[in-house]
Amino acid sequence: MITNFFSHFHNAIFLPLKSWAEQSTGNWNILIGVGFLLVMGSLIFAYVFYKKIGQVDERTNIIFLKSSYCMLLVIILCDMIFPKDYMWNIFFLFKYGLAFLAGGIYMAVQYKKDLS
């Protein structure tokens, strides 16, 4: 049941993406560029809120650990969803870009809660 769901999901989402990316080198480069921008933007976003939260103490240590937990959950979820047969290097970029983004969003939410 679950494998049928994921196979239909892969066929519906990732095979058209694969065929689009393989049509020309420009499409392939667009996909790599978007993934690279996602990773760099997410890293900068997470780093800014890492610095805004402050130095490590009892309060911030819990925030950083929960942020890391969110990142781990996103990595595991992306490993379950993204295909491993083709374009694994591009999906590797998206996986870690989304993970850093999730960690940064968690730190941003906690920062806003602490400021309120």
C-alpha positions in Angstrom: 0.0 0.0 0.0 2.7 2.5 1.0 5.0 1.5 -1.8 2.2 1.9 -4.3 1.6 5.4 -2.9 5.3 6.4 -3.2 5.6 4.8 -6.7 2.6 6.8 -7.9 3.9 9.9 -6.2 7.3 9.5 -7.9 5.7 8.9 -11.3 3.5 11.9 -11.0 6.1 14.4 -9.6 9.6 13.3 -10.4 9.5 11.7 -13.8 8.1 14.9 -15.5 10.9 16.8 -13.7 13.5 14.3 -14.9 12.2 14.5 -18.5 12.2 18.4 -18.3 15.7 18.5 -16.9 17.1 16.1 -19.5 15.6 18.1 -22.5 18.5 20.5 -22.5 21.6 21.5 -20.5 20.0 24.8 -19.7 17.1 23.1 -17.9 19.6 21.0 -16.0 21.6 24.1 -15.0 18.5 25.9 -13.9 17.6 23.0 -11.6 21.2 23.0 -10.2 21.2 26.7 -9.8 17.9 26.8 -7.9 19.1 24.0 -5.6 22.3 25.9 -4.9 20.5 29.1 -4.2 18.2 27.3 -1.9 21.1 25.8 0.1 23.0 29.1 0.3 19.9 31.1 1.2 18.9 28.6 3.8 22.4 28.5 5.3 22.5 32.3 5.5 19.0 32.4 7.0 19.8 29.8 9.7 23.1 31.5 10.5 21.5 34.9 11.0 19.0 33.5 13.5 21.8 31.4 15.1 23.7 34.6 15.8 20.5 36.5 16.8 19.6 33.9 19.5 22.9 34.4 21.2 25.6 32.4 22.9 25.0 28.9 24.1 23.4 28.6 27.6 20.6 26.6 29.1 17.9 28.4 27.2 19.6 28.6 23.8 20.9 25.0 24.0 17.4 23.7 24.0 16.5 25.9 21.0 19.5 24.7 19.0 18.8 21.0 19.8 15.2 21.3 18.7 16.3 23.1 15.6 18.7 20.2 14.8 15.8 17.8 15.5 13.7 19.6 12.9 16.5 19.4 10.4 16.9 15.7 11.0 13.2 15.1 10.5 13.3 17.0 7.2 16.3 15.0 6.1 14.6 11.7 6.9 11.3 12.8 5.2 13.2 13.9 2.1 15.1 10.5 2.0 11.7 8.8 2.0 10.2 11.0 -0.7 13.0 11.8 -3.2 14.0 9.1 -5.6 17.5 7.6 -5.4 17.6 6.2 -8.9 18.2 9.4 -10.8 19.2 13.0 -10.2 20.3 12.1 -6.7 22.9 14.9 -6.6 20.2 17.6 -7.3 17.9 16.1 -4.8 20.8 16.1 -2.3 21.0 19.9 -2.7 17.2 20.2 -2.2 17.2 17.9 0.8 19.8 19.8 2.7 18.5 23.2 1.5 15.1 22.3 2.9 16.7 20.9 6.1 18.6 24.2 6.8 15.4 26.1 6.0 13.4 24.1 8.5 16.1 24.7 11.2 16.2 28.4 10.4 12.4 28.7 10.5 12.3 27.0 13.9 14.9 29.4 15.3 13.1 32.4 13.8 9.8 31.3 15.4 11.6 30.8 18.8 13.3 34.2 18.4 9.9 35.9 17.8 8.4 34.1 20.8 11.3 35.2 23.1 11.0 38.8 21.9 7.2 38.9 22.5 
